[in-house]
Amino acid sequence: MKKRPEQSANPKRRAFLRGAAGAGVGAAVAVSLPGLASTEETAGDDSKPQKGYRLTPHIAAYYKSTVG
């Protein structure tokens, strides 16, 4: 039987996995806290479309479905 050579753990891969797990936990906590995440859009100048991330009702529903 062949012996497997010792493989050292890749620290970059482990750091990525820790970061991904931390981001998931942070998202779950943010959704579970009342009043922290609001699904209401702010009233303001609607002439420009908003750029970037927006928490919309269907995204909030998805977050709720992923928590436990």
N, CA, C and O atoms as a GROMACS GRO file, in nm:
protein
  272
    1MET      N    1   0.083  -0.117   0.000
    1MET     CA    2   0.000   0.000   0.000
    1MET      C    3   0.089   0.124   0.000
    1MET      O    4   0.189   0.129   0.072
    2LYS      N    5   0.052   0.223  -0.080
    2LYS     CA    6   0.131   0.346  -0.086
    2LYS      C    7   0.093   0.439   0.028
    2LYS      O    8  -0.024   0.452   0.064
    3LYS      N    9   0.194   0.502   0.083
    3LYS     CA   10   0.167   0.601   0.187
    3LYS      C   11   0.150   0.737   0.120
    3LYS      O   12   0.220   0.769   0.024
    4ARG      N   13   0.057   0.815   0.171
    4ARG     CA   14   0.036   0.949   0.119
    4ARG      C   15   0.141   1.042   0.177
    4ARG      O   16   0.170   1.037   0.296
    5PRO      N   17   0.196   1.126   0.094
    5PRO     CA   18   0.292   1.224   0.148
    5PRO      C   19   0.219   1.327   0.234
    5PRO      O   20   0.104   1.362   0.209
    6GLU      N   21   0.288   1.374   0.334
    6GLU     CA   22   0.229   1.475   0.422
    6GLU      C   23   0.203   1.602   0.343
    6GLU      O   24   0.290   1.652   0.273
    7GLN      N   25   0.082   1.653   0.354
    7GLN     CA   26   0.046   1.776   0.285
    7GLN      C   27   0.025   1.884   0.390
    7GLN      O   28  -0.047   1.865   0.488
    8SER      N   29   0.088   1.996   0.369
    8SER     CA   30   0.068   2.105   0.463
    8SER      C   31  -0.061   2.179   0.427
    8SER      O   32  -0.096   2.190   0.309
    9ALA      N   33  -0.129   2.229   0.528
    9ALA     CA   34  -0.254   2.302   0.506
    9ALA      C   35  -0.224   2.436   0.441
    9ALA      O   36  -0.126   2.502   0.474
   10ASN      N   37  -0.309   2.475   0.350
   10ASN     CA   38  -0.293   2.602   0.281
   10ASN      C   39  -0.355   2.712   0.367
   10ASN      O   40  -0.477   2.715   0.382
   11PRO      N   41  -0.276   2.802   0.426
   11PRO     CA   42  -0.331   2.905   0.515
   11PRO      C   43  -0.424   3.002   0.444
   11PRO      O   44  -0.517   3.054   0.506
   12LYS      N   45  -0.402   3.028   0.315
   12LYS     CA   46  -0.491   3.118   0.242
   12LYS      C   47  -0.630   3.058   0.229
   12LYS      O   48  -0.730   3.128   0.242
   13ARG      N   49  -0.636   2.929   0.204
   13ARG     CA   50  -0.766   2.862   0.190
   13ARG      C   51  -0.841   2.863   0.322
   13ARG      O   52  -0.961   2.886   0.327
   14ARG      N   53  -0.769   2.837   0.429
   14ARG     CA   54  -0.834   2.837   0.560
   14ARG      C   55  -0.884   2.976   0.597
   14ARG      O   56  -0.991   2.989   0.656
   15ALA      N   57  -0.807   3.079   0.566
   15ALA     CA   58  -0.850   3.215   0.595
   15ALA      C   59  -0.975   3.250   0.516
   15ALA      O   60  -1.066   3.315   0.567
   16PHE      N   61  -0.981   3.206   0.391
   16PHE     CA   62  -1.100   3.230   0.309
   16PHE      C   63  -1.222   3.162   0.370
   16PHE      O   64  -1.329   3.223   0.378
   17LEU      N   65  -1.207   3.037   0.411
   17LEU     CA   66  -1.319   2.964   0.468
   17LEU      C   67  -1.366   3.027   0.600
   17LEU      O   68  -1.486   3.033   0.626
   18ARG      N   69  -1.272   3.074   0.682
   18ARG     CA   70  -1.311   3.142   0.806
   18ARG      C   71  -1.387   3.271   0.774
   18ARG      O   72  -1.486   3.302   0.839
   19GLY      N   73  -1.340   3.344   0.675
   19GLY     CA   74  -1.406   3.468   0.636
   19GLY      C   75  -1.545   3.444   0.581
   19GLY      O   76  -1.638   3.519   0.611
   20ALA      N   77  -1.561   3.339   0.501
   20ALA     CA   78  -1.692   3.307   0.445
   20ALA      C   79  -1.789   3.266   0.556
   20ALA      O   80  -1.906   3.304   0.554
   21ALA      N   81  -1.742   3.190   0.651
   21ALA     CA   82  -1.828   3.149   0.762
   21ALA      C   83  -1.867   3.270   0.846
   21ALA      O   84  -1.981   3.282   0.889
   22GLY      N   85  -1.773   3.359   0.869
   22GLY     CA   86  -1.802   3.480   0.946
   22GLY      C   87  -1.903   3.569   0.876
   22GLY      O   88  -1.988   3.629   0.942
   23ALA      N   89  -1.894   3.579   0.745
   23ALA     CA   90  -1.989   3.661   0.669
   23ALA      C   91  -2.129   3.602   0.678
   23ALA      O   92  -2.227   3.676   0.690
   24GLY      N   93  -2.140   3.472   0.672
   24GLY     CA   94  -2.270   3.406   0.683
   24GLY      C   95  -2.333   3.428   0.819
   24GLY      O   96  -2.453   3.454   0.829
   25VAL      N   97  -2.252   3.418   0.922
   25VAL     CA   98  -2.302   3.440   1.057
   25VAL      C   99  -2.344   3.586   1.074
   25VAL      O  100  -2.448   3.615   1.134
   26GLY      N  101  -2.265   3.678   1.020
   26GLY     CA  102  -2.299   3.820   1.029
   26GLY      C  103  -2.429   3.852   0.958
   26GLY      O  104  -2.508   3.932   1.009
   27ALA      N  105  -2.453   3.793   0.844
   27ALA     CA  106  -2.577   3.816   0.771
   27ALA      C  107  -2.696   3.761   0.848
   27ALA      O  108  -2.801   3.824   0.853
   28ALA      N  109  -2.679   3.644   0.908
   28ALA     CA  110  -2.788   3.584   0.985
   28ALA      C  111  -2.822   3.669   1.107
   28ALA      O  112  -2.939   3.686   1.140
   29VAL      N  113  -2.721   3.722   1.173
   29VAL     CA  114  -2.745   3.808   1.289
   29VAL      C  115  -2.812   3.937   1.247
   29VAL      O  116  -2.903   3.985   1.315
   30ALA      N  117  -2.769   3.995   1.137
   30ALA     CA  118  -2.826   4.121   1.090
   30ALA      C  119  -2.974   4.106   1.056
   30ALA      O  120  -3.052   4.197   1.081
   31VAL      N  121  -3.011   3.994   1.000
   31VAL     CA  122  -3.150   3.972   0.964
   31VAL      C  123  -3.234   3.942   1.087
   31VAL      O  124  -3.351   3.982   1.093
   32SER      N  125  -3.178   3.875   1.185
   32SER     CA  126  -3.256   3.835   1.301
   32SER      C  127  -3.281   3.948   1.400
   32SER      O  128  -3.374   3.940   1.480
   33LEU      N  129  -3.199   4.053   1.396
   33LEU     CA  130  -3.219   4.165   1.487
   33LEU      C  131  -3.330   4.257   1.437
   33LEU      O  132  -3.323   4.305   1.324
   34PRO      N  133  -3.433   4.282   1.519
   34PRO     CA  134  -3.542   4.368   1.474
   34PRO      C  135  -3.497   4.514   1.462
   34PRO      O  136  -3.425   4.565   1.548
   35GLY      N  137  -3.540   4.579   1.357
   35GLY     CA  138  -3.510   4.720   1.339
   35GLY      C  139  -3.374   4.749   1.279
   35GLY      O  140  -3.349   4.863   1.239
   36LEU      N  141  -3.287   4.653   1.272
   36LEU     CA  142  -3.154   4.677   1.216
   36LEU      C  143  -3.160   4.685   1.064
   36LEU      O  144  -3.105   4.777   1.004
   37ALA      N  145  -3.227   4.590   1.004
   37ALA     CA  146  -3.242   4.590   0.859
   37ALA      C  147  -3.383   4.634   0.826
   37ALA      O  148  -3.480   4.575   0.873
   38SER      N  149  -3.394   4.734   0.746
   38SER     CA  150  -3.525   4.787   0.709
   38SER      C  151  -3.551   4.756   0.563
   38SER      O  152  -3.463   4.772   0.479
   39THR      N  153  -3.672   4.711   0.533
   39THR     CA  154  -3.708   4.683   0.395
   39THR      C  155  -3.777   4.802   0.330
   39THR      O  156  -3.810   4.797   0.212
   40GLU      N  157  -3.798   4.908   0.406
   40GLU     CA  158  -3.862   5.026   0.350
   40GLU      C  159  -3.760   5.110   0.275
   40GLU      O  160  -3.646   5.125   0.318
   41GLU      N  161  -3.803   5.163   0.162
   41GLU     CA  162  -3.716   5.250   0.086
   41GLU      C  163  -3.726   5.391   0.143
   41GLU      O  164  -3.832   5.434   0.186
   42THR      N  165  -3.616   5.462   0.142
   42THR     CA  166  -3.617   5.597   0.195
   42THR      C  167  -3.674   5.692   0.092
   42THR      O  168  -3.650   5.678  -0.028
   43ALA      N  169  -3.750   5.789   0.141
   43ALA     CA  170  -3.807   5.890   0.052
   43ALA      C  171  -3.699   5.992   0.022
   43ALA      O  172  -3.630   6.039   0.112
   44GLY      N  173  -3.685   6.025  -0.102
   44GLY     CA  174  -3.581   6.120  -0.138
   44GLY      C  175  -3.588   6.151  -0.285
   44GLY      O  176  -3.694   6.136  -0.348
   45ASP      N  177  -3.480   6.195  -0.340
   45ASP     CA  178  -3.472   6.230  -0.480
   45ASP      C  179  -3.471   6.102  -0.563
   45ASP      O  180  -3.371   6.030  -0.564
   46ASP      N  181  -3.581   6.074  -0.632
   46ASP     CA  182  -3.592   5.951  -0.711
   46ASP      C  183  -3.551   5.972  -0.856
   46ASP      O  184  -3.572   5.883  -0.939
   47SER      N  185  -3.492   6.087  -0.889
   47SER     CA  186  -3.453   6.111  -1.026
   47SER      C  187  -3.334   6.024  -1.068
   47SER      O  188  -3.322   5.990  -1.186
   48LYS      N  189  -3.246   5.989  -0.974
   48LYS     CA  190  -3.132   5.902  -1.003
   48LYS      C  191  -3.159   5.762  -0.950
   48LYS      O  192  -3.204   5.746  -0.836
   49PRO      N  193  -3.132   5.661  -1.029
   49PRO     CA  194  -3.145   5.526  -0.974
   49PRO      C  195  -3.036   5.501  -0.871
   49PRO      O  196  -2.923   5.547  -0.885
   50GLN      N  197  -3.073   5.429  -0.768
   50GLN     CA  198  -2.979   5.401  -0.660
   50GLN      C  199  -2.878   5.296  -0.706
   50GLN      O  200  -2.915   5.200  -0.773
   51LYS      N  201  -2.752   5.315  -0.670
   51LYS     CA  202  -2.647   5.219  -0.706
   51LYS      C  203  -2.612   5.137  -0.584
   51LYS      O  204  -2.629   5.181  -0.470
   52GLY      N  205  -2.564   5.018  -0.608
   52GLY     CA  206  -2.516   4.933  -0.499
   52GLY      C  207  -2.624   4.842  -0.443
   52GLY      O  208  -2.730   4.824  -0.503
   53TYR      N  209  -2.594   4.788  -0.328
   53TYR     CA  210  -2.681   4.690  -0.264
   53TYR      C  211  -2.802   4.757  -0.203
   53TYR      O  212  -2.790   4.860  -0.136
   54ARG      N  213  -2.920   4.699  -0.226
   54ARG     CA  214  -3.043   4.744  -0.162
   54ARG      C  215  -3.114   4.623  -0.105
   54ARG      O  216  -3.125   4.519  -0.170
   55LEU      N  217  -3.162   4.637   0.017
   55LEU     CA  218  -3.237   4.528   0.080
   55LEU      C  219  -3.382   4.543   0.038
   55LEU      O  220  -3.455   4.627   0.089
   56THR      N  221  -3.422   4.460  -0.056
   56THR     CA  222  -3.559   4.463  -0.106
   56THR      C  223  -3.639   4.354  -0.036
   56THR      O  224  -3.581   4.265   0.026
   57PRO      N  225  -3.772   4.361  -0.045
   57PRO     CA  226  -3.854   4.259   0.024
   57PRO      C  227  -3.822   4.115  -0.017
   57PRO      O  228  -3.822   4.026   0.069
   58HIS      N  229  -3.794   4.091  -0.145
   58HIS     CA  230  -3.766   3.952  -0.182
   58HIS      C  231  -3.630   3.906  -0.131
   58HIS      O  232  -3.612   3.787  -0.106
   59ILE      N  233  -3.534   3.996  -0.115
   59ILE     CA  234  -3.404   3.960  -0.057
   59ILE      C  235  -3.420   3.934   0.092
   59ILE      O  236  -3.362   3.840   0.146
   60ALA      N  237  -3.499   4.017   0.161
   60ALA     CA  238  -3.524   3.996   0.303
   60ALA      C  239  -3.594   3.861   0.326
   60ALA      O  240  -3.563   3.792   0.423
   61ALA      N  241  -3.686   3.826   0.238
   61ALA     CA  242  -3.754   3.696   0.251
   61ALA      C  243  -3.655   3.581   0.234
   61ALA      O  244  -3.665   3.479   0.302
   62TYR      N  245  -3.560   3.598   0.142
   62TYR     CA  246  -3.458   3.495   0.124
   62TYR      C  247  -3.372   3.481   0.249
   62TYR      O  248  -3.345   3.370   0.294
   63TYR      N  249  -3.329   3.594   0.306
   63TYR     CA  250  -3.249   3.588   0.428
   63TYR      C  251  -3.324   3.517   0.540
   63TYR      O  252  -3.266   3.438   0.614
   64LYS      N  253  -3.453   3.546   0.553
   64LYS     CA  254  -3.532   3.481   0.657
   64LYS      C  255  -3.543   3.331   0.632
   64LYS      O  256  -3.548   3.254   0.727
   65SER      N  257  -3.546   3.290   0.505
   65SER     CA  258  -3.558   3.147   0.475
   65SER      C  259  -3.430   3.071   0.503
   65SER      O  260  -3.433   2.950   0.524
   66THR      N  261  -3.315   3.141   0.504
   66THR     CA  262  -3.188   3.073   0.527
   66THR      C  263  -3.154   3.059   0.674
   66THR      O  264  -3.066   2.980   0.709
   67VAL      N  265  -3.222   3.132   0.761
   67VAL     CA  266  -3.193   3.126   0.904
   67VAL      C  267  -3.281   3.018   0.965
   67VAL      O  268  -3.403   3.030   0.972
   68GLY      N  269  -3.216   2.912   1.007
   68GLY     CA  270  -3.275   2.803   1.081
   68GLY      C  271  -3.402   2.754   1.035
   68GLY      O  272  -3.457   2.661   1.094
   0.00000   0.00000   0.00000
